[in-house]
Amino acid sequence: MASLPLSTTPNPPNSPIKPFESFKKYRSSETHLPGKVKSSQILRKSYINRISSLCKEGLLHEAFSVLTQMEHDDLYIGPEVYGELLQGCLYDRRFFQAEDLFLRQLKPNVFSWAAMIGMHCRLGFYGKALMDFCQMLESGIFPDNFAVPNALKASSALQWIGFGKGIHGYVWKMGFASCVYVLSSLVDFYGKCGALEDANNLFEEMPERTVISWNSMLVGFVHNGLNEEAMELFYAMRTEGVHPTRVSIASFLSASANLGAVEEGRQGHAIAVLSGLQLDNILGSSIINFYCKIGLVEEAEIVFNEMVERDVVTWNLLISGYLQDGQIDKALYTCCQMKSQNFKLDSVTLTSIIMACANSCKLELGKVGHGYSIRNGIESDTAVACSIVGLYASCGRIGDARQVFRAAITRDLALWNAMISAYAHFGMSSEALKLFYQMQLEGVPPNVVSWNSTILGFLRNGKFSEAQDMFSQMQLTGVRPNLTTWATLISGLAQNGFLYEAINLYGQMQEEGRRPCSMIVVGVLLACTNAVALHYGMVIHGHIIRQGLLSSISVTTSLIDMYVKCGQGNIADSIKFCSNEPLMYSAVTSDSGLQRK
């Protein structure tokens, strides 16, 4: 970044700009003015106009030279001059110079404060932005409708909901209650902090809504996983005649992708085209992400090729789409294209590639990725480190995985879980348990994934009572088992002959009101493959019918297998030929037999 000198410097050779020429002519005729004061005022105004003009043209060097001349002429500079120069610095992204200029002011005005708060937000210095906001209030300057939204943005980024609510109170007190820009920022703040009810109440009570207001609510819904609500809001927005922007379409496409709503997402793409929206990085990336998530990678390719400009995010989305679709060669070729266009593979790209190598057990290729991460200084990135640990573990190189884990400078929860999972995969339950306790000693509390991996380690090592004890400890600590927990334990016990323990666990799950997935049902049916447990199997069959799980091929196959092994071939045959029609008989529709012992 070039420096902006605050001292007079000669004009560069052949420069068409001569910032002082008109002022020299003017000063030579100063004696003709009625008085010295009036002369000084007119001269000052001319300087300010010149500074404003130069800033708008992006000629900051010349603008600062005029400032130096004002100081030399002992003219009062004032906040409006600093305001013009600050704005010029921000437009030209001369952030350090802007900070230096701000500090030179004896009494910054509201424009200067707002500019600094906005600049610190843009740079991601959210704490500094809020300090500026507080200092602004302490100095007796009241924030405007530019400073307030930026302070709310900083509050949501830091998840400081209390601070943001304080700003909300200030907004009402100072009469901003009708400012649509400020209200939209409040909706955005509450949405990003997870307070959807507050966001929705504000949105509903707004006297006027712009597309920014609608977008704030859309983003809030998607951010909090309320995808159906986001889609309904988008349709309501269209009904009220509000023309969507790129942000509107991007939010709608994200919701469609998360729900697997193919036709709705295609409609969103069509609306973007019909609305004449430019296929920039925001919109293009959203459309590519949608098509990749629903498995239509060819459509994503077409959109990618139509984009005039692409950033790293766009490239990463397409590469990730290829990898999810199993097209590893295409993903690697796209990486080469990306590098040929002077884009460096970042941690996201590298993580995707190494994870694909882990899933396909391509160790040598994964090691190339590992080497690239070391050469480019991104091996310390926790996402990259996790993927490398997973690579070596999936290829049976547990020693290499351990070495990468130990070499990591920082270890977040994901990295601890990756190493615990690696141990568990190989049945190294002692090592997994040791790491489970070590992470807590180092101040990282385990989550449900940590517990699941440790339980799996015991099951893989044949320590079934320890696995059940771990499950009990998990519940006592207040960590709620997820479907993976139930599936791991029920399947593990059933596969190793602990039939009634598996059935009892399934009964416990039913008592807690948890709806089983197909993997859990397959596991518990495995525990019912003898005549003694047939009654339980028939009760579970009833659950399957009522919960609509007969459409799963694995569930239907397990049911048939259970009845055959229990000597009930006639029922098995009925399921084979009538699987689309629920079987109705008393044993199936009764829940009375499934009680925990």
HELIX and SHEET records of a PDB file:
HELIX    1   1 GLU A   21  SER A   28  1                                   8    
HELIX    2   2 GLU A   30  HIS A   32  5                                   3    
HELIX    3   3 LYS A   36  LYS A   56  1                                  21    
HELIX    4   4 LEU A   60  HIS A   72  1                                  13    
HELIX    5   5 GLY A   78  TYR A   91  1                                  14    
HELIX    6   6 PHE A   95  ARG A  104  1                                  10    
HELIX    7   7 VAL A  110  ARG A  122  1                                  13    
HELIX    8   8 TYR A  126  GLU A  138  1                                  13    
HELIX    9   9 ALA A  147  LEU A  158  1                                  12    
HELIX   10  10 ILE A  161  LYS A  173  1                                  13    
HELIX   11  11 VAL A  180  LYS A  192  1                                  13    
HELIX   12  12 LEU A  196  GLU A  205  1                                  10    
HELIX   13  13 VAL A  211  HIS A  223  1                                  13    
HELIX   14  14 ASN A  227  THR A  239  1                                  13    
HELIX   15  15 ARG A  246  LEU A  259  1                                  14    
HELIX   16  16 VAL A  262  LEU A  274  1                                  13    
HELIX   17  17 ASN A  281  LYS A  293  1                                  13    
HELIX   18  18 VAL A  297  GLU A  306  1                                  10    
HELIX   19  19 VAL A  312  GLN A  324  1                                  13    
HELIX   20  20 ILE A  328  SER A  340  1                                  13    
HELIX   21  21 SER A  347  ASN A  359  1                                  13    
HELIX   22  22 LEU A  363  ARG A  375  1                                  13    
HELIX   23  23 THR A  382  SER A  394  1                                  13    
HELIX   24  24 ILE A  398  ALA A  407  1                                  10    
HELIX   25  25 LEU A  413  HIS A  425  1                                  13    
HELIX   26  26 SER A  429  LEU A  441  1                                  13    
HELIX   27  27 VAL A  448  ARG A  460  1                                  13    
HELIX   28  28 PHE A  464  LEU A  476  1                                  13    
HELIX   29  29 LEU A  483  GLN A  495  1                                  13    
HELIX   30  30 LEU A  499  GLU A  511  1                                  13    
HELIX   31  31 SER A  518  LEU A  526  1                                   9    
HELIX   32  32 ALA A  531  ALA A  533  5                                   3    
HELIX   33  33 LEU A  534  ARG A  546  1                                  13    
HELIX   34  34 ILE A  553  LYS A  565  1                                  13    
HELIX   35  35 GLY A  569  CYS A  578  1                                  10    
HELIX   36  36 SER A  586  THR A  589  1                                   4    
END                                                                             
